């Protein structure tokens, strides 16, 4: 049992084996947040709620002044589950609803609740969500009613002891006889009693898609948000809140990850007595929603993970949940594919024979999937035209011949598409200019990469794109799709929406995209889908709900790629991170392969031009992939060296049974000999393990407390993958006696 309600004190306790969340319904029917943190068996609502601030006072029904007799409730300082808007609490509010009198005062009070064994019914929930099963979770639904209007709020709390997470979302229901305007809609509010935290977030831009940034809290409002309508590099919807003294392996950390692919906002407000309020919501800069009578709207879901054991523990909780309850079933075929993409090798310059040659050479190098990137469809020989014209350019490529040849030698073929886009220079735009997302009467819509976005708020547009894609995938045997999104939304006020609904455009746009993705993945369940947004611009759980992997970045130079992947590894499982070996100048094939190994693994180059020595390295790493990549796909990830703080980066991944471990290490600038040890994490301390770097056997406690000694001169960008495997005691003892040499000269360490 993970949810308890104590009726006498009106206290809810939601808990896992290491986390507690307490809520109190006070005498005025406000939901008061009592506690969130390490597991707590009991709580005193009085001692927790005391705030020696101005006490709650109001005029009663007789117009008489009424003042609360104690310090347990203060509009100024109490911790809320749902703070009111327009009353005494002047901190940021989670919900703002404008009613029939155009007054947005919003004050939700407790009405009722129910506890469910299992997840809530999601039959009318149209957004991506955690696919909880009955044994995974218990659900608390608290219903509140607005003090002034016949509007209801449902708060959903799904608490999972199995995964150690709390999932939050909400629903607004209009039971008035008039339209209401939802001006702000939050997924969650969390009030904490202190402010000694810093925010860890992922920021970026094209080519440097993900970089860790740490922001200390202060008394102004701190907002981590995105307003791009999808392709938002600037901030990622997964963040952490860390105590100032917290580290990778120690201290209190919260992890938050929104299951949404459009405009979002995290707000952090430190009040005058140093409490912190966190609100996760739709970005109200670009969101507003008109609800008719009897209609409702849900927020997106946010996963909340808590740990007192540092950031790595947050990674474990999020990675496990995402792998098992968010990624689609096509993740099961990921392990069967090693792909090579045509883009960096050929760009638009290819034909039937070039692709067949690529297929043949890939086969020789033990690669089994060739992806034909941009340029295969009608009129597309540069990025200046043809998006939307999804017909095979038979003058350029005989796709059926390519596929038949590939299948004859047991190879697979993939295609690149960009379904949400339209080129002004395309037959689709000439025939249907109304399909583009352009406001009424707007003369000069912005172009990026010579393209506009389609108006995905329109059902007829989504229908057209789905039918065009179906015409390709019904007639050609395709195994993989790279689904790109190369520009963000501008002038995003759909001509199809009424004036009072224009600010619903970005929200409705992503609903159209989700609808298209749902139709596509339902019709083609065996096609491996990889989403992309000019690299990793739309890397979020909403996309991962439909595609088990996302292209991490168009930057494949390992100098930047290592820090990009390090940042994404914090919140997203390694199996979801698209990573390839390219022909960029920095690093050898080996160096690049070491990094790509800790993602989906593949190639982004013209393999027909590789030297014989490089091809040997390709074969070596492809063989290593077959032996050990299951550890990357399913294992527990541990960060070791943060590249923003050291001259090197390192992490390791350990199989769930602790028998196999893979260590990644890369040195940045050239260094001479320094004392440098890679302390491996997550092994069994009393088991023997063989390591591939020195061919020695030691117990797990040696690797974890002493580490792998790499105190030697290193060239720039030197990289290594170290395999560590458990061996039984008998073999370990024999090996250590007969073969292991702990003394004497070693010619080459690495």
DADAGI-V930834 format. One record per backbone hydrogen bond with DSSP energy under -0.5 kcal/mol. CO is the residue of the C=O (numbers start at 1). NH is the residue of the N-H. If there is no record, write none. Layout:
CO_NH / CO_NH
This chain:
2_15 / 4_13 / 5_7 / 6_10 / 6_11 / 10_25 / 11_6 / 12_23 / 13_4 / 14_21 / 18_39 / 19_16 / 20_37 / 21_14 / 22_34 / 22_35 / 23_12 / 24_26 / 24_32 / 26_29 / 29_110 / 30_26 / 30_32 / 31_81 / 31_82 / 32_24 / 32_34 / 35_22 / 37_20 / 43_45 / 44_48 / 45_49 / 46_50 / 51_53 / 56_68 / 58_66 / 60_63 / 64_60 / 66_58 / 71_51 / 73_56 / 74_78 / 78_80 / 79_33 / 85_106 / 88_90 / 94_186 / 96_183 / 96_184 / 97_99 / 98_181 / 99_102 / 102_104 / 103_99 / 104_97 / 106_85 / 107_147 / 109_145 / 112_143 / 114_141 / 116_118 / 116_139 / 122_125 / 124_126 / 130_132 / 133_136 / 133_137 / 134_137 / 136_162 / 137_118 / 138_159 / 139_116 / 140_142 / 140_157 / 141_114 / 141_143 / 142_155 / 143_111 / 143_112 / 144_153 / 145_109 / 149_151 / 150_175 / 151_146 / 152_173 / 153_144 / 153_155 / 154_156 / 154_171 / 155_142 / 156_169 / 157_140 / 157_159 / 158_167 / 159_138 / 159_161 / 160_164 / 160_165 / 164_306 / 165_160 / 166_304 / 167_158 / 168_302 / 169_156 / 170_299 / 171_154 / 172_297 / 173_152 / 173_175 / 174_294 / 180_182 / 180_291 / 181_98 / 181_183 / 182_289 / 184_96 / 185_282 / 188_280 / 190_278 / 192_276 / 195_197 / 196_244 / 197_217 / 198_242 / 199_201 / 199_215 / 200_240 / 201_203 / 201_213 / 202_236 / 203_211 / 205_208 / 208_205 / 211_203 / 213_201 / 215_199 / 218_270 / 220_222 / 221_223 / 222_268 / 223_225 / 224_266 / 226_264 / 228_489 / 230_232 / 231_233 / 234_204 / 237_258 / 239_256 / 240_200 / 240_242 / 241_254 / 242_198 / 243_246 / 247_311 / 248_312 / 250_247 / 251_310 / 252_243 / 253_307 / 254_241 / 255_305 / 256_239 / 257_303 / 258_260 / 258_541 / 263_283 / 264_226 / 265_281 / 266_224 / 267_279 / 268_222 / 269_271 / 269_277 / 271_274 / 275_271 / 276_192 / 277_269 / 278_190 / 279_267 / 279_281 / 280_187 / 280_188 / 281_265 / 282_284 / 283_286 / 283_287 / 289_182 / 289_291 / 290_292 / 291_180 / 292_295 / 295_174 / 297_172 / 301_259 / 302_168 / 303_257 / 304_166 / 305_255 / 307_253 / 308_251 / 310_314 / 311_315 / 312_316 / 313_317 / 314_318 / 315_319 / 316_320 / 317_321 / 318_322 / 319_323 / 320_324 / 321_325 / 322_326 / 322_327 / 325_131 / 328_331 / 329_332 / 330_333 / 331_334 / 331_335 / 333_336 / 334_337 / 338_368 / 338_369 / 339_603 / 340_371 / 342_346 / 342_347 / 343_347 / 346_349 / 348_350 / 351_355 / 352_356 / 353_357 / 354_358 / 355_359 / 356_360 / 357_361 / 358_362 / 359_363 / 360_364 / 361_365 / 362_367 / 363_366 / 368_412 / 369_340 / 369_371 / 370_372 / 370_414 / 371_342 / 371_373 / 372_416 / 376_393 / 377_380 / 379_381 / 382_385 / 386_389 / 387_423 / 388_390 / 389_391 / 391_378 / 392_394 / 393_396 / 393_397 / 396_352 / 397_399 / 398_402 / 399_403 / 400_404 / 401_405 / 402_406 / 403_407 / 404_408 / 405_409 / 406_409 / 406_411 / 407_410 / 412_370 / 413_479 / 413_480 / 414_372 / 415_482 / 417_484 / 418_421 / 420_454 / 422_452 / 424_426 / 425_386 / 426_430 / 427_431 / 428_432 / 432_435 / 433_436 / 435_455 / 436_438 / 439_442 / 448_451 / 450_424 / 451_448 / 452_422 / 453_437 / 454_456 / 455_458 / 458_462 / 459_463 / 460_464 / 461_465 / 462_466 / 463_467 / 464_468 / 465_469 / 466_470 / 467_471 / 468_472 / 469_472 / 469_473 / 470_474 / 472_475 / 472_476 / 476_478 / 479_528 / 480_415 / 481_483 / 481_530 / 482_417 / 482_484 / 483_532 / 491_493 / 494_497 / 498_501 / 499_502 / 501_504 / 502_505 / 503_288 / 504_508 / 505_509 / 506_510 / 507_511 / 508_512 / 509_513 / 510_514 / 511_515 / 512_516 / 513_517 / 514_518 / 515_519 / 516_520 / 517_521 / 518_522 / 519_523 / 520_524 / 524_527 / 526_528 / 527_529 / 528_481 / 529_549 / 530_483 / 531_551 / 533_537 / 534_536 / 535_533 / 536_539 / 537_232 / 538_540 / 540_544 / 541_545 / 543_546 / 543_547 / 544_328 / 549_531 / 550_578 / 554_556 / 557_560 / 557_561 / 558_562 / 560_563 / 560_564 / 561_565 / 562_566 / 563_567 / 564_568 / 565_569 / 566_570 / 567_570 / 567_571 / 568_571 / 568_572 / 573_576 / 574_577 / 576_550 / 576_578 / 577_600 / 578_552 / 579_601 / 580_582 / 581_604 / 586_558 / 588_592 / 589_593 / 590_594 / 591_595 / 592_596 / 593_597 / 595_598 / 596_599 / 601_339 / 602_581 / 603_341 / 604_583 / 605_607 / 606_609 / 607_610 / 611_615 / 612_616 / 613_617 / 614_618 / 615_619 / 616_620 / 617_621 / 618_622 / 619_623 / 620_624 / 621_625 / 622_626 / 623_627 / 624_628 / 625_629 / 628_631 / 628_632 / 629_633 / 630_634 / 631_635 / 636_654 / 638_652 / 641_643 / 641_650 / 642_645 / 642_646 / 647_668 / 649_666 / 650_640 / 650_641 / 651_664 / 652_638 / 653_662 / 654_636 / 655_658 / 659_726 / 660_655 / 661_724 / 662_653 / 663_722 / 664_651 / 665_720 / 666_649 / 667_717 / 668_717 / 671_714 / 674_676 / 676_710 / 677_679 / 678_680 / 678_708 / 683_685 / 684_687 / 684_700 / 685_701 / 687_700 / 688_727 / 689_698 / 690_725 / 691_695 / 691_696 / 696_691 / 698_689 / 699_702 / 699_703 / 700_704 / 701_705 / 702_706 / 702_707 / 703_680 / 707_709 / 708_678 / 708_710 / 710_712 / 714_671 / 715_718 / 718_667 / 720_665 / 721_723 / 722_663 / 722_724 / 723_692 / 724_661 / 725_690 / 727_688 / 728_732 / 729_733 / 730_734 / 731_735 / 732_736 / 733_737 / 734_738 / 735_739 / 735_740 / 740_742 / 745_747
